[in-house]
Amino acid sequence: SYGGAVAMAIALLLEEWGHDVGLLVIMDTPRPEQVRPLQPDATECTEEDALELMEMILGALGRDAIGLGSSIAHPRESEEWKSMSLNQKYEFFAPIWRVMRDDAMPVEE
């Protein structure tokens, strides 16, 4: 998804350099205002960053997340998700992340 934004930036740069870009097809790419600004000085992930990542992944997986152990199709549409504490959200998301990573990771990580 984010690769589409990179591809668009490269296409615009190539055109600026005088090259012809015949066609660029992108799908599921965020609009520029949806892309988070770089945080080059960040030394750790904040709780807000972690929550955004969990919701983004669960939202992208949608109903496919159910096969990975999720009972929530999209966190923004789920009262269950909204009522969870941050720690409960980590516990809910951890098994899905483990499957995606194909790696054992404890909830604390």
Residue pairs with C-beta under 8 A, 6 or more apart in sequence:
1 28
1 29
1 30
1 60
2 29
2 30
2 35
3 29
4 26
4 27
4 28
4 29
5 29
5 30
5 32
5 35
7 24
7 26
8 24
8 26
8 29
11 21
11 24
14 21
15 21
36 52
45 53
47 86
50 90
51 86
51 89
54 75
54 89
54 90
54 93
55 75
55 76
57 93
57 96
57 97
57 100
58 65
58 70
58 72
58 74
58 75
58 81
58 93
58 96
59 74
59 75
59 76
61 68
61 70
61 96
62 73
62 74
63 73
65 72
65 73
65 96
66 73
68 95
68 96
68 99
68 100
69 95
69 96
69 99
70 92
70 96
71 80
72 78
72 80
72 81
72 92
75 81
75 82
81 89
81 92
84 92
90 107
91 107
94 105
94 106
94 107
97 105
98 104
98 105
